[in-house]
């Protein structure tokens, strides 16, 4: 079990070190939200109800 967790951790660290960072500006005015407006991270969830 420890080997599996170690391999997963290493693959995450190596994969993210070479990942290209892409940032998108999404207008949030009038959208329902939780938490302070000054939060450093915004998580946006897209749902398709079909």
C-alpha positions in Angstrom: 0.0 0.0 0.0 2.8 2.4 0.8 4.5 1.7 -2.6 1.2 2.6 -4.4 0.8 5.8 -2.5 4.5 6.7 -3.1 4.2 6.1 -6.8 1.0 8.1 -7.0 2.6 11.0 -5.1 5.7 11.0 -7.4 3.6 10.8 -10.6 1.5 13.8 -9.4 4.6 15.8 -8.5 6.4 15.1 -11.7 3.3 15.6 -13.9 2.4 18.9 -12.4 6.0 20.2 -12.6 5.8 20.0 -16.4 2.2 21.1 -16.8 1.4 24.3 -18.6 -0.6 26.7 -16.5 -3.7 28.1 -18.2 -5.9 30.7 -16.4 -9.3 31.8 -17.5 -11.2 34.9 -16.5 -14.8 33.9 -15.9 -17.4 36.6 -15.0 -19.1 35.8 -11.7 -21.4 38.8 -11.2 -24.8 37.6 -10.1 -23.7 34.0 -9.8 -24.5 32.1 -6.6 -21.4 31.6 -4.5 -20.1 30.7 -1.0 -17.2 32.2 0.9 -15.4 35.5 0.8 -15.0 37.6 -2.3 -11.3 37.9 -1.5 -10.6 34.2 -1.7 -7.4 33.3 -3.6 -9.0 30.3 -5.4 -12.3 30.1 -7.2 -13.7 26.7 -8.1 -16.3 26.7 -10.9 -18.4 23.6 -11.5 -20.1 23.0 -14.9 -23.0 20.6 -14.9 -25.0 19.2 -17.9 -28.4 18.0 -16.7 -29.2 16.1 -19.9 
